[in-house]
Amino acid sequence: MYDIIGDIHGHASELQQLLTKLGYTLQQGLYRHPTRQVIFVGDFVDRGPQIRETSEIVRSMVDGGAALAVMGNHEYNAICFHEKHPQGGHLRPHIPRNIFQHEKTLREFSSREGWELWQDYIEWFKTLPLFLELPGLRIVHACWDPRHIQYLRQHLPDARLTPDFLLRSAQRGTPEYHAVEDTLKGKEVDLPLGTSFHDKDGNTRTKMRTRWWRNPQGSTYQEYFLEPIEALNSLPVDQEVLTDIWHYQDDIPVFFGHYWLRGTPQLLGPHAVCLDYSVAKGGELVAYRWNGEQELTAAGLVSV
């Protein structure tokens, strides 16, 4: 029996409230439940006011056997931001946009003692699997595409990054890059020529993340895209211009985060649920209390 918790982004107070609401108590420095275990879907760091405390809670639970966790794109980005490239610089360039994303985390670990601790967290992040497949359920940060999952299984022991795979995954266009990009950041499609939008950080985007759990056939762009674009919203999805029209059709429940959803937490289908409801933007921290059911129910959603 698992309690799957969405993106935390440094909101330790909300995490403690949610754990308490779920019946976990602080025992010898970590939160435990007598019969259940947490699964974190990644994105513990960046954006929030208590990144260091959040990291301590999550790591203590995982290391203490009270929780499991998968890597989020923010943990992956942090690894690449600090990992030296053999040809100079870092796997994630230290350009203003990237520095801005990590700014709050870097500030919380800015002392000498804090910096050493942060380096230790980077090494710990590397031990997190990119996905989990457990009896009866699947956990991934952004997208469960069985083609990428199979590729990762073939090339990574226990779905954990190796140094060589990490280097190749940071090189745009490689198979490793595509597998990690989709798994941790979601599927994207090109927008029609001349169409763009601004993401939550103000960056101009010409690609749009899709609802990969939804069949594009019979959907409008507003139903299929994760952000509204007024000129396209009411139009049916043009499948002829999609490079990949796959969507999740398995009956094994899949739990994920990443997408900054807003409003009342809800299921996306009987076998899919996103647990990221924008706690770092004034939303809610959400969990799903899973008791082995194959078909998910709204009653399993718990939030603070």
N, C-alpha and C positions, 0 to 999 in steps of 0.2 A: 504494500500500500504506500503510495507516494503522494507528496504535496509538491506540485511543480510550480515554481515561482518565476515570474517574469523579470524583465530588465529592471535593475535597481538603481544604477547610475549614481552611486554615492548617497543614497537616501537611507541611511542606517536607522533613523528613527522610525520610518515607515516599515522597514524590514522587521525591526523588533516588535512593533505593534502587530504586524501580520503573523509573525511566528507565535506570539502570545495568543492571538485569536485562534490559531490553528492548534493550540494546546501544547506548544513546545515551551520548556522551562530551562532556565539557565542552570546548568549543572557542571561544576568544576571548570568554569570558563567557556563553556559552549552550550548552545541550545540543543536540547534533545527532546524526543518524544518517546514514550514507552513502547509504541508499536509501529511507528511510521518513520519515513525517511523523506527528506527534502531532495528535490532535484532542481538545481539552478540552471536557467537557460542561457546564462552569460550576460555580459555587459554589466559588470559590477562597478567599473571605474568611469571617470570623466563626468562632467556636467554638474554633479550634485555637491552639497556642502559637507558631506561626511564620507569622503572616498576612502580614507585610511581606515576608519572604523568599520565601514562596510566590508572592505577587503579582509579585515581581521575576523569578522563574524563568519563570512563565507568560508574562508580558508580553515578556520578552526573546526567548523562543522564537517567539511570534506575530509580533512586530515584525521578527525576524530571518529569518522564512520557514521556521523549523523546525517550526512548529505552526499549527493553526487553532483557533478557539475559538468557542463560542456563549455567550450570556448565561445565567446561572443566576438563580434568584429572589433570591438573596442579593446579587448585583450590581445587579439591578433595585431591590431594596429600598434598597440603599445610595444609588443615584441619587436615588430619591424622598425619602429621609431628608434629603438635602442640598439638594434642589431647592426653591427658594422658590415658594410658591403665589401667584398674582397677587392673591388676596384676603386674603393674610396667612398666616403660618405656613409649613408645608412640605407637600409632596405626601404624605409619610408623616408623620403626626403624631408629635411627640416625647413620646409617652406612655411610662410605665414599661416596658410589654411590648416596645415597639419599641426603646427605648434598651437594654434588656437584650440583645436579639438582636445589636446592633452593639457592645456594650461592649468586647469584647476587641480588635476592630479599632480602635476609637477610641483605646484605650490605647496600641496600638503606634504610632500616628501622632500622639501627643499633644504632641510638641514643636513649636516654630514651624516648623522645617525639615520635620518629619514631616507637619505639617498641610498645608503647601504641596504636598508630594509626594502626600498623599492626595487633595487636590483635583484633581491631575493624573490620578490613577488613576480618579477619578469620571468625568472627561472621556473617558478611554480606555475605560471600561466602556460608555459611550454608543456607541462605534464597533463593539461586538460585535453580530453578527446574532442574531436570536431563534431561528433555525434554519439548518441547512445541508442542502441536497440536492445531493449529488455523484453522479457516475456510479456507480450500483450500491449506494448506501447513503444513509441519512438520519440526521441528528443533531439532537437536541432535548433540552432540559434535562428536561422532565417529561412532555409528552404530544404526540404527533403526530396531531392530528385534522385531516384534509384540509380540512374546512370552515374552520377557523381559519387554517390555513396559506394557503389561497387568499385569505382576507380580508387577511392580513398582506402577501401578495404584491401585492395590488391597491393597498394604501395606503402601503406603505413601500418606498423604494428600497433594494435589496439587503438587505431584511429588517432594516434598522437603524432605531432609533427616531428620529423627528423631534421637535422641541420641542412642536409642537401635538399630535402623537399621544401623546407622553408625558403631557401634561396631561390629555387625555381618558381615557387608560388608568388614571389614578389616580382617576377619578370612577366610583364604584360604579354598575353597571347599564348603562354605555354599551357599545356593540359593541366598542370598543377595550379596555375593561376585561375583558370576557369572553374575548376572543381572547388577551390577554396572561396573564390569570389561569389559563386552562386550559393554555396552552402552557408556562408557566414554573412552575406550581404544581400542575398535575394536575386531573383531573376529580373533582368531589365530588357526592354525593347526600345529600339530607336523611335523617336517621335517623328511625325511627318515633317518634311523639310520646312524650316521657318517657324516651327512650334517649339516653345521652351517653357520652363517654369522655374521658380525659385524654391529651393528646398528650405528646411527649417533653419539652416544656418545662413541663408541668404545667397547660397551659391546657385548660379545659373545651370540648369540641367537640360540636356537634349535627349536623355534617355529616361524612361519611366519604369519604376518597379511595378510588377504585376501581381495580381492575386493568383498565385500558382495553384492554389487549392480550388479554383473555380474554372469551369469549362468556358473558354472564350466563345465557343459557338453559342449563339443566341444571347450573348451579353453585349451591353453597351460599353463604351470606353469608360464611363463613370463607374460601372460595376466591375470592370476588369483592372483598371488602373488604380493605384493606391493614392493618387492625388488628383483632384478634379482639374480639368482643363476645359474652360467654358466652350471653346470652339469645337471640342470633340465629345463632350459629355453625353449627349443624347444619340450619338451616331452608333450604329452597330460596329463591333470590332471587325476590321478587315483582315480576315485570316490569311489572305494571300500575301500580305506583306509581313506577317509574323515569321520569324526564322525558326521558332520552336513553339508549337501549339500544344505541347504536353501539359497535362495537369494531373494533380494527385487524385487517384481513383481507388486506392487501397482501402480496405475496411479495418486496418490497424490504426488506432488513434495516434495522431502526431501532434506534439506540443512544441510551440516555438514562440519567439518574441520578436524584437527588432523593429516593428513597423509603426511605432508611435501612434497607435489607434487612439481615437477619442470617443467620448460618450460612455454609455453604459456597457460594461463588459458583457460579451455575448459569444456564443459559439459561431464558428464560421461554417459549420456543417456537422453532421453526426460523428465525423471522425477527424476533425481538425479544429484547433483553437489557438489563437494568438493571445499571449499573456502580457503583452506590452501595451499598457494604456497610459503612457506618457507621464509617469510619476515625476520625471525631471522637468515637465512643463506644466505642473499644476494638476496633473491627472491622478490616477490611482495606481497603487501597487497591487497586482493581481496574482492569485494562485488558483490552481485547479486541484481539488481534493479527489484523487483517483483511487478507486477501490476495486479495480480489476475489470470494470465494465468495458465492453467493446464499443458500444454506442454511447457517446458523451451526452451529458445533460446539463442544462443551465444551472441546476441545483449544485453542481460541483464547483462553481465559481465562487471564490471568496476574495474580498478586496478590502483595503483600507485607504 
